[in-house]
Amino acid sequence: MSQGNLILREPEYEAFLSILRKLLADASAKVVFLVDKNGTLLASVGDAVGFDTTSLASLAAGNIAATGGLANLIGEKEFSILFHEGERDNMHLSVVAERLILVVVFDRRSSVGLVRLRVRQATARLAAVMAVAVAASDAEQGGVEELTEADIESLFK
C-alpha cells in the first residue's frame, strides 16, 4: 500500500464519518476519532468538548509508534490493538489499513468486549473506504507534476 501523501476526497470523508457515527452508537462510546499515523486528526464524532484533539491525535500516533518499537523487540510487526483503562474513561486504539488509527473513548456505560466487537466490524468498513481513498489519491497524484522551487516562488510574486 502506498505510504505517500493521501488526498482525502469528500465522498471518502463522508463515508468515514458515517462509519464512525455507527460505531459511536453501536459501542455506546463517548467519542470516536480517526487519526492518520502521522498524528493528523482526520475525523471525529461524539462529544469532543474538553478534548485537545490536536494533542490527542498526536499522542495516539506516538503511542502506536512507541508500542511498535516494543513489538519489534519481541519479534512482532506491531501491536494492532491497544487498550488504556482509567478511573472514569477508557480508550481503545486500533490500527486500520496500516495507515490509520481508530480511537474510541468510552466509559462504564459500555464494555471492552462490546467496543472490541464493534471496532472489529468498523475496521473492515474503514479499510474498504481507505482502499478507495488511496486508489483515488494515487490516480490524482499520478497526473500532477512535482512543484519546483521556481514554481513555488512564482506563486508568491
Sine and cosine of phi, psi and omega as CSV:
sin_phi,cos_phi,sin_psi,cos_psi,sin_omega,cos_omega
0.00,0.00,0.69,-0.73,0.01,-1.00
-0.88,0.47,0.66,-0.75,0.02,-1.00
-0.91,-0.41,0.30,0.95,0.04,-1.00
-0.96,0.29,-0.19,-0.98,0.03,-1.00
-0.91,0.40,0.67,-0.75,0.00,-1.00
-0.97,-0.25,0.77,-0.63,0.12,-0.99
-0.99,-0.16,0.92,-0.38,-0.04,-1.00
-1.00,-0.05,0.91,-0.42,-0.01,-1.00
-1.00,0.07,0.28,-0.96,-0.05,-1.00
-0.84,0.54,-0.70,0.71,-0.01,-1.00
-0.88,0.48,-0.64,0.77,0.02,-1.00
-0.95,0.33,-0.62,0.78,0.05,-1.00
-0.87,0.50,-0.73,0.69,0.02,-1.00
-0.89,0.45,-0.61,0.79,0.05,-1.00
-0.90,0.43,-0.68,0.74,0.07,-1.00
-0.85,0.52,-0.74,0.67,-0.01,-1.00
-0.86,0.50,-0.66,0.75,0.00,-1.00
-0.88,0.48,-0.70,0.71,0.01,-1.00
-0.91,0.42,-0.68,0.73,0.00,-1.00
-0.90,0.43,-0.63,0.77,0.03,-1.00
-0.89,0.46,-0.69,0.72,0.02,-1.00
-0.89,0.45,-0.69,0.73,0.03,-1.00
-0.88,0.47,-0.69,0.72,0.01,-1.00
-0.82,0.57,-0.74,0.68,-0.03,-1.00
-0.95,0.31,-0.74,0.68,-0.08,-1.00
-0.92,0.40,-0.51,0.86,-0.03,-1.00
-0.99,-0.11,0.02,1.00,-0.08,-1.00
0.78,0.63,0.71,0.71,-0.03,-1.00
-1.00,0.03,0.27,-0.96,0.07,-1.00
-1.00,0.07,-0.69,0.72,-0.04,-1.00
-0.41,-0.91,0.52,-0.86,0.02,-1.00
-0.75,-0.66,0.72,-0.69,0.01,-1.00
-0.85,-0.52,0.56,-0.83,0.15,-0.99
-0.87,-0.49,0.86,-0.51,-0.13,-0.99
-0.81,-0.58,0.57,-0.82,0.15,-0.99
-1.00,0.04,0.23,-0.97,-0.09,-1.00
-0.93,0.36,-0.17,0.99,0.09,-1.00
-1.00,0.09,-0.11,0.99,0.03,-1.00
1.00,-0.07,0.30,0.96,0.03,-1.00
-1.00,-0.08,0.79,-0.62,0.06,-1.00
-0.96,0.29,0.84,-0.54,0.01,-1.00
-1.00,-0.09,-0.63,0.78,-0.04,-1.00
-0.31,-0.95,0.42,-0.91,0.10,-1.00
-0.48,-0.88,0.48,-0.88,0.09,-1.00
-0.66,-0.75,0.43,-0.90,-0.01,-1.00
0.98,-0.22,-0.23,-0.97,-0.07,-1.00
-1.00,0.00,1.00,-0.02,-0.02,-1.00
-1.00,-0.04,0.12,0.99,0.03,-1.00
-0.89,0.46,0.74,-0.67,0.00,-1.00
1.00,-0.04,-0.14,0.99,0.05,-1.00
-0.99,-0.11,0.71,-0.71,0.20,-0.98
-1.00,0.08,1.00,-0.04,-0.16,-0.99
-0.92,0.39,-0.51,0.86,0.05,-1.00
-0.90,0.43,-0.74,0.67,0.02,-1.00
-0.92,0.40,-0.66,0.75,0.00,-1.00
-0.86,0.51,-0.72,0.69,-0.01,-1.00
-0.89,0.46,-0.70,0.71,-0.01,-1.00
-0.90,0.44,-0.70,0.71,-0.01,-1.00
-0.94,0.35,-0.56,0.83,0.06,-1.00
-0.89,0.46,-0.69,0.73,0.03,-1.00
-0.90,0.43,-0.66,0.76,0.05,-1.00
-0.90,0.44,-0.61,0.79,0.03,-1.00
-0.89,0.46,-0.72,0.69,0.02,-1.00
-0.89,0.45,-0.67,0.75,0.01,-1.00
-0.90,0.43,-0.69,0.73,-0.01,-1.00
-0.90,0.43,-0.70,0.71,0.00,-1.00
-0.95,0.32,-0.40,0.92,0.13,-0.99
-0.89,0.45,-0.62,0.78,0.07,-1.00
-0.90,0.44,-0.66,0.75,0.06,-1.00
-0.89,0.45,-0.67,0.74,0.01,-1.00
-0.87,0.50,-0.69,0.73,0.01,-1.00
-0.87,0.50,-0.59,0.81,-0.01,-1.00
-0.89,0.45,-0.46,0.89,0.01,-1.00
-0.96,-0.29,0.22,0.98,0.10,-1.00
1.00,0.02,0.21,0.98,0.05,-1.00
-0.99,-0.12,0.42,-0.91,0.07,-1.00
-0.94,0.34,-0.79,0.61,0.09,-1.00
-0.24,-0.97,0.25,-0.97,0.16,-0.99
-1.00,-0.10,0.89,-0.46,-0.11,-0.99
-1.00,0.09,-0.21,0.98,0.01,-1.00
-0.72,-0.69,0.74,-0.67,0.08,-1.00
-0.79,-0.61,0.54,-0.84,0.01,-1.00
-0.69,-0.72,0.74,-0.67,0.05,-1.00
-0.83,-0.55,0.78,-0.62,-0.02,-1.00
-0.94,-0.34,0.78,-0.63,0.04,-1.00
-0.89,-0.45,-0.04,-1.00,0.03,-1.00
-0.93,0.38,-0.68,0.73,-0.02,-1.00
-0.96,-0.30,-0.71,0.71,-0.12,-0.99
-0.87,-0.49,0.44,-0.90,0.06,-1.00
-0.84,-0.54,0.38,-0.92,0.00,-1.00
-0.73,-0.69,0.77,-0.63,0.05,-1.00
-0.91,-0.42,0.84,-0.54,0.03,-1.00
-0.89,-0.46,0.68,-0.73,0.05,-1.00
-0.59,-0.81,0.56,-0.83,0.02,-1.00
-1.00,0.08,0.72,-0.69,-0.01,-1.00
-0.85,-0.52,0.82,-0.57,0.10,-1.00
0.80,0.60,0.53,0.85,0.06,-1.00
0.88,0.48,0.01,1.00,-0.06,-1.00
-0.80,-0.60,-0.32,0.95,-0.10,-0.99
-0.88,-0.48,0.36,-0.93,0.08,-1.00
-0.81,-0.59,0.81,-0.58,0.05,-1.00
-0.98,-0.18,0.84,-0.54,-0.04,-1.00
-0.90,-0.43,0.85,-0.53,0.02,-1.00
-0.88,-0.48,0.85,-0.53,0.06,-1.00
-0.96,-0.27,0.80,-0.60,-0.04,-1.00
-0.58,-0.81,0.30,-0.95,-0.01,-1.00
-0.86,-0.50,-0.35,-0.94,-0.09,-1.00
-0.92,0.39,-0.24,0.97,0.04,-1.00
-0.93,0.38,-0.27,0.96,0.00,-1.00
-0.85,-0.53,-0.08,-1.00,0.03,-1.00
-0.66,-0.75,0.37,-0.93,0.02,-1.00
-0.85,0.52,-0.67,0.74,-0.02,-1.00
-0.88,0.47,-0.70,0.71,0.01,-1.00
-0.90,0.44,-0.70,0.71,0.00,-1.00
-0.88,0.47,-0.71,0.70,0.00,-1.00
-0.87,0.49,-0.66,0.75,0.03,-1.00
-0.89,0.46,-0.76,0.65,-0.04,-1.00
-0.93,0.37,-0.58,0.81,0.06,-1.00
-0.90,0.43,-0.67,0.74,0.02,-1.00
-0.85,0.53,-0.69,0.72,0.02,-1.00
-0.91,0.40,-0.70,0.72,-0.02,-1.00
-0.92,0.39,-0.58,0.81,-0.02,-1.00
-0.87,0.50,-0.66,0.75,0.02,-1.00
-0.89,0.46,-0.67,0.74,0.01,-1.00
-0.94,0.35,-0.64,0.76,0.03,-1.00
-0.89,0.45,-0.65,0.76,0.01,-1.00
-0.89,0.45,-0.62,0.79,0.02,-1.00
-0.91,0.41,-0.68,0.73,0.03,-1.00
-0.91,0.41,-0.64,0.76,0.00,-1.00
-0.88,0.48,-0.64,0.77,0.02,-1.00
-0.88,0.48,-0.66,0.75,0.04,-1.00
-0.91,0.42,-0.69,0.72,-0.01,-1.00
-0.89,0.46,-0.67,0.74,0.00,-1.00
-0.91,0.40,-0.69,0.73,0.01,-1.00
-0.89,0.46,-0.70,0.72,0.01,-1.00
-0.92,0.40,-0.66,0.75,0.00,-1.00
-0.90,0.43,-0.69,0.72,0.02,-1.00
-0.89,0.46,-0.64,0.77,0.01,-1.00
-0.91,0.42,-0.68,0.73,0.01,-1.00
-0.92,0.39,-0.67,0.74,-0.03,-1.00
-0.95,0.31,-0.47,0.88,0.00,-1.00
-0.90,0.44,-0.47,0.88,-0.03,-1.00
-1.00,-0.07,0.05,1.00,-0.05,-1.00
-0.95,-0.32,0.76,-0.65,0.05,-1.00
-0.98,0.20,0.45,-0.89,0.03,-1.00
-0.95,0.32,0.65,-0.76,0.02,-1.00
-0.97,0.22,0.65,-0.76,0.08,-1.00
-0.99,-0.15,0.15,-0.99,0.05,-1.00
-0.88,0.47,-0.60,0.80,0.02,-1.00
-0.90,0.44,-0.64,0.77,0.04,-1.00
-0.88,0.47,-0.69,0.72,-0.01,-1.00
-0.91,0.41,-0.69,0.73,0.02,-1.00
-0.90,0.44,-0.58,0.82,0.01,-1.00
-0.92,0.38,-0.44,0.90,0.05,-1.00
-0.92,0.38,-0.48,0.88,-0.07,-1.00
-0.99,-0.10,0.05,1.00,0.01,-1.00
-1.00,-0.05,0.00,0.00,0.00,0.00
